[in-house]
């Protein structure tokens, strides 16, 4: 459904380190520098970071969450650990299984260095 997500950042190097670590834990290659922004690209979509083009300060969206698909609960845990080790902050409940009406999911939540809320997501197989 989505082609890409672009996030503003206040410190590109700090954000690049954070996203290289967290997305690397999901098997995604390091981001590429495209001048005004950095991009992580897969066949399924892309994530970009960079300072806002209007020159204003970046802000996070209150109520917004960006989810990243993982291949296993262990990969979600590795994503979460990489984020905390690279300037992110754990938020919500600890990583674990949730059953929210869409079936069981293994989730972990982080805020990136600029406060954007992220989710590591793995849909548990049906029993």
TIVO-2410 file (N, C-alpha, C; in nm, 3 decimals):
# residues 127
REC num residu      c1      c2      c3 atome chaine
REC   1      X   0.081  -0.119   0.000     N      A
REC   1      X   0.000   0.000   0.000    CA      A
REC   1      X   0.086   0.125   0.000     C      A
REC   2      X   0.192   0.128   0.078     N      A
REC   2      X   0.276   0.247   0.088    CA      A
REC   2      X   0.404   0.228   0.007     C      A
REC   3      X   0.449   0.334  -0.057     N      A
REC   3      X   0.575   0.326  -0.131    CA      A
REC   3      X   0.693   0.365  -0.044     C      A
REC   4      X   0.670   0.465   0.046     N      A
REC   4      X   0.780   0.511   0.130    CA      A
REC   4      X   0.727   0.591   0.248     C      A
REC   5      X   0.813   0.606   0.346     N      A
REC   5      X   0.788   0.692   0.463    CA      A
REC   5      X   0.910   0.782   0.475     C      A
REC   6      X   0.887   0.910   0.497     N      A
REC   6      X   0.995   1.007   0.517    CA      A
REC   6      X   0.979   1.067   0.656     C      A
REC   7      X   1.088   1.065   0.735     N      A
REC   7      X   1.087   1.121   0.869    CA      A
REC   7      X   1.187   1.236   0.877     C      A
REC   8      X   1.146   1.343   0.942     N      A
REC   8      X   1.238   1.451   0.969    CA      A
REC   8      X   1.333   1.411   1.082     C      A
REC   9      X   1.452   1.464   1.078     N      A
REC   9      X   1.548   1.440   1.186    CA      A
REC   9      X   1.626   1.569   1.214     C      A
REC  10      X   1.671   1.582   1.337     N      A
REC  10      X   1.746   1.702   1.376    CA      A
REC  10      X   1.897   1.680   1.368     C      A
REC  11      X   1.941   1.553   1.366     N      A
REC  11      X   2.083   1.518   1.361    CA      A
REC  11      X   2.095   1.395   1.271     C      A
REC  12      X   2.131   1.416   1.145     N      A
REC  12      X   2.134   1.306   1.048    CA      A
REC  12      X   2.227   1.195   1.088     C      A
REC  13      X   2.345   1.228   1.140     N      A
REC  13      X   2.441   1.124   1.177    CA      A
REC  13      X   2.384   1.036   1.290     C      A
REC  14      X   2.325   1.098   1.389     N      A
REC  14      X   2.266   1.023   1.501    CA      A
REC  14      X   2.151   0.936   1.449     C      A
REC  15      X   2.066   0.991   1.364     N      A
REC  15      X   1.954   0.914   1.309    CA      A
REC  15      X   2.003   0.804   1.217     C      A
REC  16      X   2.105   0.831   1.136     N      A
REC  16      X   2.162   0.729   1.047    CA      A
REC  16      X   2.213   0.611   1.129     C      A
REC  17      X   2.283   0.639   1.239     N      A
REC  17      X   2.335   0.532   1.326    CA      A
REC  17      X   2.219   0.450   1.384     C      A
REC  18      X   2.115   0.518   1.432     N      A
REC  18      X   1.998   0.451   1.489    CA      A
REC  18      X   1.930   0.360   1.386     C      A
REC  19      X   1.901   0.413   1.269     N      A
REC  19      X   1.830   0.335   1.168    CA      A
REC  19      X   1.918   0.228   1.104     C      A
REC  20      X   2.047   0.251   1.087     N      A
REC  20      X   2.134   0.144   1.039    CA      A
REC  20      X   2.133   0.027   1.137     C      A
REC  21      X   2.132   0.056   1.267     N      A
REC  21      X   2.131  -0.050   1.369    CA      A
REC  21      X   1.996  -0.122   1.374     C      A
REC  22      X   1.887  -0.047   1.383     N      A
REC  22      X   1.756  -0.112   1.397    CA      A
REC  22      X   1.715  -0.183   1.270     C      A
REC  23      X   1.731  -0.119   1.155     N      A
REC  23      X   1.693  -0.184   1.031    CA      A
REC  23      X   1.790  -0.296   0.996     C      A
REC  24      X   1.917  -0.281   1.035     N      A
REC  24      X   2.014  -0.389   1.017    CA      A
REC  24      X   1.973  -0.514   1.092     C      A
REC  25      X   1.914  -0.498   1.211     N      A
REC  25      X   1.865  -0.612   1.288    CA      A
REC  25      X   1.752  -0.685   1.215     C      A
REC  26      X   1.687  -0.617   1.121     N      A
REC  26      X   1.580  -0.678   1.040    CA      A
REC  26      X   1.632  -0.726   0.905     C      A
REC  27      X   1.764  -0.720   0.886     N      A
REC  27      X   1.823  -0.769   0.762    CA      A
REC  27      X   1.824  -0.669   0.648     C      A
REC  28      X   1.803  -0.541   0.679     N      A
REC  28      X   1.800  -0.437   0.575    CA      A
REC  28      X   1.938  -0.372   0.567     C      A
REC  29      X   1.985  -0.353   0.446     N      A
REC  29      X   2.119  -0.296   0.422    CA      A
REC  29      X   2.126  -0.154   0.477     C      A
REC  30      X   2.247  -0.105   0.509     N      A
REC  30      X   2.263   0.032   0.557    CA      A
REC  30      X   2.204   0.134   0.460     C      A
REC  31      X   2.163   0.246   0.516     N      A
REC  31      X   2.105   0.353   0.435    CA      A
REC  31      X   2.206   0.414   0.340     C      A
REC  32      X   2.153   0.475   0.235     N      A
REC  32      X   2.236   0.542   0.135    CA      A
REC  32      X   2.214   0.692   0.144     C      A
REC  33      X   2.322   0.766   0.133     N      A
REC  33      X   2.319   0.912   0.138    CA      A
REC  33      X   2.282   0.965  -0.001     C      A
REC  34      X   2.169   1.038  -0.008     N      A
REC  34      X   2.124   1.097  -0.133    CA      A
REC  34      X   2.131   1.249  -0.128     C      A
REC  35      X   2.231   1.301  -0.057     N      A
REC  35      X   2.249   1.446  -0.050    CA      A
REC  35      X   2.173   1.509   0.064     C      A
REC  36      X   2.046   1.537   0.045     N      A
REC  36      X   1.965   1.601   0.149    CA      A
REC  36      X   1.897   1.500   0.241     C      A
REC  37      X   1.906   1.371   0.209     N      A
REC  37      X   1.839   1.269   0.289    CA      A
REC  37      X   1.913   1.136   0.276     C      A
REC  38      X   1.884   1.047   0.369     N      A
REC  38      X   1.935   0.910   0.367    CA      A
REC  38      X   1.816   0.817   0.347     C      A
REC  39      X   1.837   0.707   0.271     N      A
REC  39      X   1.728   0.615   0.240    CA      A
REC  39      X   1.769   0.470   0.259     C      A
REC  40      X   1.676   0.393   0.317     N      A
REC  40      X   1.687   0.247   0.331    CA      A
REC  40      X   1.580   0.191   0.239     C      A
REC  41      X   1.621   0.107   0.144     N      A
REC  41      X   1.528   0.061   0.042    CA      A
REC  41      X   1.519  -0.090   0.038     C      A
REC  42      X   1.395  -0.139   0.025     N      A
REC  42      X   1.370  -0.280   0.005    CA      A
REC  42      X   1.274  -0.292  -0.113     C      A
REC  43      X   1.246  -0.413  -0.155     N      A
REC  43      X   1.149  -0.435  -0.263    CA      A
REC  43      X   1.008  -0.399  -0.218     C      A
REC  44      X   0.985  -0.395  -0.086     N      A
REC  44      X   0.851  -0.368  -0.033    CA      A
REC  44      X   0.826  -0.220  -0.003     C      A
REC  45      X   0.930  -0.140   0.010     N      A
REC  45      X   0.914   0.002   0.040    CA      A
REC  45      X   1.044   0.064   0.087     C      A
REC  46      X   1.039   0.192   0.116     N      A
REC  46      X   1.159   0.267   0.153    CA      A
REC  46      X   1.131   0.358   0.272     C      A
REC  47      X   1.237   0.384   0.348     N      A
REC  47      X   1.233   0.478   0.459    CA      A
REC  47      X   1.341   0.583   0.436     C      A
REC  48      X   1.303   0.709   0.448     N      A
REC  48      X   1.398   0.818   0.435    CA      A
REC  48      X   1.404   0.902   0.561     C      A
REC  49      X   1.520   0.961   0.588     N      A
REC  49      X   1.535   1.057   0.697    CA      A
REC  49      X   1.609   1.179   0.644     C      A
REC  50      X   1.580   1.292   0.701     N      A
REC  50      X   1.650   1.414   0.665    CA      A
REC  50      X   1.588   1.532   0.736     C      A
REC  51      X   1.659   1.643   0.740     N      A
REC  51      X   1.602   1.762   0.801    CA      A
REC  51      X   1.484   1.811   0.717     C      A
REC  52      X   1.382   1.870   0.780     N      A
REC  52      X   1.268   1.921   0.702    CA      A
REC  52      X   1.315   2.020   0.596     C      A
REC  53      X   1.261   2.007   0.476     N      A
REC  53      X   1.302   2.092   0.365    CA      A
REC  53      X   1.257   2.236   0.381     C      A
REC  54      X   1.158   2.262   0.470     N      A
REC  54      X   1.113   2.399   0.491    CA      A
REC  54      X   1.202   2.476   0.588     C      A
REC  55      X   1.307   2.410   0.641     N      A
REC  55      X   1.400   2.476   0.732    CA      A
REC  55      X   1.352   2.485   0.876     C      A
REC  56      X   1.230   2.443   0.903     N      A
REC  56      X   1.177   2.444   1.039    CA      A
REC  56      X   1.230   2.324   1.117     C      A
REC  57      X   1.212   2.326   1.248     N      A
REC  57      X   1.253   2.213   1.333    CA      A
REC  57      X   1.166   2.093   1.304     C      A
REC  58      X   1.226   1.974   1.310     N      A
REC  58      X   1.146   1.853   1.292    CA      A
REC  58      X   1.068   1.825   1.421     C      A
REC  59      X   0.953   1.764   1.406     N      A
REC  59      X   0.871   1.722   1.519    CA      A
REC  59      X   0.816   1.584   1.488     C      A
REC  60      X   0.783   1.510   1.593     N      A
REC  60      X   0.721   1.379   1.571    CA      A
REC  60      X   0.570   1.394   1.572     C      A
REC  61      X   0.502   1.302   1.509     N      A
REC  61      X   0.356   1.306   1.503    CA      A
REC  61      X   0.296   1.240   1.626     C      A
REC  62      X   0.228   1.317   1.708     N      A
REC  62      X   0.163   1.261   1.826    CA      A
REC  62      X   0.048   1.172   1.781     C      A
REC  63      X   0.052   1.045   1.818     N      A
REC  63      X  -0.048   0.948   1.775    CA      A
REC  63      X  -0.005   0.868   1.653     C      A
REC  64      X   0.109   0.900   1.596     N      A
REC  64      X   0.160   0.829   1.479    CA      A
REC  64      X   0.254   0.716   1.521     C      A
REC  65      X   0.249   0.605   1.449     N      A
REC  65      X   0.341   0.493   1.470    CA      A
REC  65      X   0.378   0.437   1.334     C      A
REC  66      X   0.505   0.404   1.316     N      A
REC  66      X   0.553   0.339   1.195    CA      A
REC  66      X   0.595   0.198   1.234     C      A
REC  67      X   0.538   0.098   1.168     N      A
REC  67      X   0.568  -0.041   1.199    CA      A
REC  67      X   0.667  -0.102   1.102     C      A
REC  68      X   0.759  -0.183   1.156     N      A
REC  68      X   0.858  -0.254   1.076    CA      A
REC  68      X   0.838  -0.403   1.091     C      A
REC  69      X   0.820  -0.472   0.980     N      A
REC  69      X   0.792  -0.615   0.979    CA      A
REC  69      X   0.920  -0.694   1.008     C      A
REC  70      X   0.908  -0.789   1.099     N      A
REC  70      X   1.019  -0.877   1.134    CA      A
REC  70      X   0.983  -1.021   1.098     C      A
REC  71      X   1.084  -1.107   1.092     N      A
REC  71      X   1.064  -1.246   1.056    CA      A
REC  71      X   1.043  -1.340   1.173     C      A
REC  72      X   1.058  -1.291   1.296     N      A
REC  72      X   1.043  -1.375   1.415    CA      A
REC  72      X   1.038  -1.287   1.539     C      A
REC  73      X   0.991  -1.343   1.652     N      A
REC  73      X   0.999  -1.269   1.777    CA      A
REC  73      X   1.144  -1.233   1.813     C      A
REC  74      X   1.239  -1.324   1.787     N      A
REC  74      X   1.379  -1.295   1.817    CA      A
REC  74      X   1.428  -1.175   1.736     C      A
REC  75      X   1.383  -1.162   1.613     N      A
REC  75      X   1.424  -1.048   1.531    CA      A
REC  75      X   1.363  -0.918   1.584     C      A
REC  76      X   1.240  -0.925   1.635     N      A
REC  76      X   1.180  -0.807   1.698    CA      A
REC  76      X   1.263  -0.766   1.820     C      A
REC  77      X   1.303  -0.865   1.901     N      A
REC  77      X   1.385  -0.836   2.019    CA      A
REC  77      X   1.519  -0.774   1.979     C      A
REC  78      X   1.581  -0.827   1.873     N      A
REC  78      X   1.709  -0.772   1.826    CA      A
REC  78      X   1.690  -0.629   1.776     C      A
REC  79      X   1.581  -0.602   1.706     N      A
REC  79      X   1.548  -0.467   1.658    CA      A
REC  79      X   1.535  -0.371   1.776     C      A
REC  80      X   1.462  -0.413   1.878     N      A
REC  80      X   1.439  -0.331   1.997    CA      A
REC  80      X   1.571  -0.304   2.069     C      A
REC  81      X   1.650  -0.409   2.090     N      A
REC  81      X   1.779  -0.394   2.159    CA      A
REC  81      X   1.873  -0.301   2.082     C      A
REC  82      X   1.876  -0.314   1.948     N      A
REC  82      X   1.961  -0.228   1.866    CA      A
REC  82      X   1.916  -0.083   1.878     C      A
REC  83      X   1.786  -0.060   1.886     N      A
REC  83      X   1.736   0.076   1.900    CA      A
REC  83      X   1.774   0.139   2.033     C      A
REC  84      X   1.757   0.065   2.141     N      A
REC  84      X   1.791   0.117   2.273    CA      A
REC  84      X   1.941   0.144   2.282     C      A
REC  85      X   2.022   0.057   2.221     N      A
REC  85      X   2.169   0.073   2.225    CA      A
REC  85      X   2.218   0.188   2.136     C      A
REC  86      X   2.130   0.240   2.049     N      A
REC  86      X   2.173   0.343   1.954    CA      A
REC  86      X   2.089   0.470   1.964     C      A
REC  87      X   2.052   0.507   2.086     N      A
REC  87      X   1.989   0.636   2.109    CA      A
REC  87      X   1.838   0.636   2.112     C      A
REC  88      X   1.775   0.519   2.095     N      A
REC  88      X   1.630   0.510   2.103    CA      A
REC  88      X   1.585   0.489   2.247     C      A
REC  89      X   1.456   0.504   2.269     N      A
REC  89      X   1.397   0.487   2.401    CA      A
REC  89      X   1.282   0.389   2.392     C      A
REC  90      X   1.284   0.287   2.477     N      A
REC  90      X   1.174   0.192   2.481    CA      A
REC  90      X   1.048   0.263   2.530     C      A
REC  91      X   0.934   0.229   2.473     N      A
REC  91      X   0.807   0.288   2.518    CA      A
REC  91      X   0.699   0.180   2.513     C      A
REC  92      X   0.584   0.212   2.568     N      A
REC  92      X   0.472   0.118   2.578    CA      A
REC  92      X   0.512   0.003   2.671     C      A
REC  93      X   0.449  -0.111   2.653     N      A
REC  93      X   0.480  -0.230   2.733    CA      A
REC  93      X   0.610  -0.292   2.684     C      A
REC  94      X   0.672  -0.379   2.766     N      A
REC  94      X   0.792  -0.448   2.718    CA      A
REC  94      X   0.759  -0.533   2.594     C      A
REC  95      X   0.861  -0.566   2.513     N      A
REC  95      X   0.836  -0.651   2.397    CA      A
REC  95      X   0.765  -0.779   2.438     C      A
REC  96      X   0.669  -0.820   2.358     N      A
REC  96      X   0.597  -0.943   2.388    CA      A
REC  96      X   0.474  -0.963   2.302     C      A
REC  97      X   0.401  -1.070   2.332     N      A
REC  97      X   0.282  -1.107   2.256    CA      A
REC  97      X   0.164  -1.021   2.300     C      A
REC  98      X   0.089  -0.972   2.201     N      A
REC  98      X  -0.035  -0.898   2.224    CA      A
REC  98      X  -0.144  -0.966   2.142     C      A
REC  99      X  -0.265  -0.964   2.192     N      A
REC  99      X  -0.379  -1.015   2.118    CA      A
REC  99      X  -0.482  -0.905   2.112     C      A
REC 100      X  -0.479  -0.829   2.003     N      A
REC 100      X  -0.566  -0.712   1.991    CA      A
REC 100      X  -0.681  -0.728   1.896     C      A
REC 101      X  -0.728  -0.849   1.874     N      A
REC 101      X  -0.841  -0.869   1.783    CA      A
REC 101      X  -0.800  -0.903   1.641     C      A
REC 102      X  -0.674  -0.881   1.605     N      A
REC 102      X  -0.623  -0.916   1.472    CA      A
REC 102      X  -0.540  -1.043   1.477     C      A
REC 103      X  -0.552  -1.118   1.585     N      A
REC 103      X  -0.469  -1.235   1.606    CA      A
REC 103      X  -0.351  -1.198   1.694     C      A
REC 104      X  -0.274  -1.298   1.731     N      A
REC 104      X  -0.159  -1.274   1.818    CA      A
REC 104      X  -0.044  -1.215   1.739     C      A
REC 105      X   0.015  -1.111   1.799     N      A
REC 105      X   0.128  -1.042   1.738    CA      A
REC 105      X   0.237  -1.027   1.843     C      A
REC 106      X   0.361  -1.034   1.801     N      A
REC 106      X   0.474  -1.006   1.888    CA      A
REC 106      X   0.520  -0.866   1.853     C      A
REC 107      X   0.512  -0.774   1.951     N      A
REC 107      X   0.539  -0.633   1.925    CA      A
REC 107      X   0.643  -0.577   2.022     C      A
REC 108      X   0.715  -0.477   1.977     N      A
REC 108      X   0.805  -0.397   2.061    CA      A
REC 108      X   0.797  -0.254   2.010     C      A
REC 109      X   0.800  -0.159   2.102     N      A
REC 109      X   0.788  -0.018   2.066    CA      A
REC 109      X   0.910   0.061   2.111     C      A
REC 110      X   0.951   0.154   2.024     N      A
REC 110      X   1.063   0.245   2.050    CA      A
REC 110      X   1.025   0.386   2.006     C      A
REC 111      X   1.095   0.482   2.063     N      A
REC 111      X   1.097   0.616   2.005    CA      A
REC 111      X   1.238   0.637   1.951     C      A
REC 112      X   1.249   0.688   1.829     N      A
REC 112      X   1.380   0.715   1.772    CA      A
REC 112      X   1.439   0.839   1.839     C      A
REC 113      X   1.563   0.877   1.806     N      A
REC 113      X   1.624   0.992   1.873    CA      A
REC 113      X   1.547   1.124   1.861     C      A
REC 114      X   1.458   1.135   1.761     N      A
REC 114      X   1.378   1.256   1.746    CA      A
REC 114      X   1.236   1.241   1.798     C      A
REC 115      X   1.206   1.127   1.863     N      A
REC 115      X   1.076   1.108   1.924    CA      A
REC 115      X   0.972   1.038   1.838     C      A
REC 116      X   1.006   0.998   1.715     N      A
REC 116      X   0.911   0.924   1.631    CA      A
REC 116      X   0.885   0.787   1.692     C      A
REC 117      X   0.759   0.748   1.700     N      A
REC 117      X   0.722   0.620   1.758    CA      A
REC 117      X   0.728   0.511   1.652     C      A
REC 118      X   0.799   0.402   1.684     N      A
REC 118      X   0.822   0.291   1.593    CA      A
REC 118      X   0.776   0.162   1.659     C      A
REC 119      X   0.740   0.065   1.577     N      A
REC 119      X   0.699  -0.066   1.627    CA      A
REC 119      X   0.769  -0.174   1.548     C      A
REC 120      X   0.828  -0.271   1.619     N      A
REC 120      X   0.877  -0.394   1.558    CA      A
REC 120      X   0.762  -0.493   1.563     C      A
REC 121      X   0.727  -0.558   1.451     N      A
REC 121      X   0.604  -0.634   1.438    CA      A
REC 121      X   0.629  -0.772   1.378     C      A
REC 122      X   0.576  -0.875   1.444     N      A
REC 122      X   0.575  -1.011   1.390    CA      A
REC 122      X   0.440  -1.072   1.418     C      A
REC 123      X   0.370  -1.116   1.315     N      A
REC 123      X   0.240  -1.183   1.333    CA      A
REC 123      X   0.266  -1.330   1.365     C      A
REC 124      X   0.216  -1.373   1.482     N      A
REC 124      X   0.234  -1.511   1.528    CA      A
REC 124      X   0.151  -1.605   1.441     C      A
REC 125      X   0.204  -1.725   1.412     N      A
REC 125      X   0.126  -1.822   1.334    CA      A
REC 125      X   0.000  -1.862   1.411     C      A
REC 126      X  -0.105  -1.891   1.337     N      A
REC 126      X  -0.228  -1.939   1.399    CA      A
REC 126      X  -0.204  -2.075   1.459     C      A
REC 127      X  -0.263  -2.096   1.575     N      A
REC 127      X  -0.242  -2.225   1.646    CA      A
REC 127      X  -0.327  -2.333   1.586     C      A
***
